[in-house]
Amino acid sequence: EKETVNNDLIVAFGTAKKDKESIRELYKKLEDRYTKLQEEMAMSKKTINVINDHILELQFENNMLQASLNSAK
């Protein structure tokens, strides 16, 4: 019986070792994906800021044109 328990423990240890490696691989994939998403978010924020700046410029230009049109009337 002692040998059976010992064999079961050896099998359990092997399984735990495989599971640990599998978890490490999955963690690495998640970490890589997280890094990629962070980079994508940073790029999106930059793009949004550029678009917002352009919208402000267009609004300013529109206001200037509207003021010019109003003073021409």
C-alpha positions, 0 to 999 in steps of 0.5 A: 500500500505504501508503494501505491501511495508513493506511485500516486504521489509521483503521478500527482507531482508529474501532473502538477509540474505539467500544469505549472508549465501550462499555466506559465505558458498561458500567463506569458500569452496573457502578458503579451496580449496585455502589453499589445493592448496597452500599446494599442490603447496608447496609439488610440489615445494619440489618434483621438487627441489628433482628431480632437485638435483638428476638430478644434481647429475646424471649429475655430476656422468656422467661427472666424468665417462666421464672424467674417460673414456676419460683419460683411452683412 
